Amino acid sequence: MGWFCNDEQKAQINSIIWRRDFEKDCVIVNPTNSMKTISVTNASNYRRISGLQDRIHNNGTVSTNTPDIASKDSYILIKRNVETR
């Protein structure tokens, strides 16, 4: 993840959803009890992580502008120019 960018980069996307930008990625959190559709600024600059447990969501694809985030869930979006192990 690297260091967080700065406190100004910790922002609410709307009244409930939170986003925090780091050097290599960003984290979006939905702490609510319902699914939310959000708008991600510069979404095409990010891709989803490529994970082994939840391949539906963690599939390495380029992020969309309006992802659906399930209740009590989050996304880690990696900048597309960053290599991972």
N, C-alpha and C positions, 0 to 999 in steps of 0.2 A: 504494500500500500504506500509506503513512504510517509513522509510527514504531511500533516494536514496543511492546506495552503495558507489559511489565516482565518481569524474569527469571522471576517466578513463573508467568507465562503461557506460558512455553516448557515444554511438558510432553509426556511420553510418554503416548500413548493406551493402549498396552499395552507389553509388554516390548520391542517392536521399532519400532512406528509412532510417528512424531513429529508434533506439532502446534505451530505458533507463531502466536499471535494478534497482529494488527496493528490500527491504528485503524480501517481500512476493510475488512479482510478477514482470512482466516486461511489458512495453508498447512499441508497434511497430506502427509507424505512416507512412502513405503514403500520403504526401502532393501534389502529382502530379495530373494531369488531366486524368490519365489512370490507369487501373488495373495493379497490379504488382504481380508476383510470387516471393517469397523470400525464402531464406534458413535460418532457425532458429537453432542456435547452441543449443544442448541439448534439443531439442523440446519435447522429451518424458518426461522430468521433469516438464512440464507445462500442464495445462488444460485451456480450455476456461472458461470464467465466465458463470454462469447459470443465464441468465436474463429472463425477462418477455416480453420485447418489440420486440426483434429481435431473435426469437427462432431458426432461421436457423443458425445464426452465434454464438449466445450466448447460446450454448446448453450444456455446461459443459463437452464436450468430451476432450479427450487427444489431445494435439496439434500435428499437423503433421510437418514434416521437411520443407515442402514447401507450406505454406498456400498462397492463393490468397487474396490480400488485395485490395478492391475497391478504386477507386479514392476518395481522400479527406476523407479517413476512417482510422480507427486504430483498434488494438486489445489490450485488456488487458488480458495477460496470467498469471494465478495464479499458483504458485508452487504447485505441487501435494500434498505435505505433510502439506499444510496450510488449516485449517478449516475456512469456512466462515459462516456467519449467514444467 
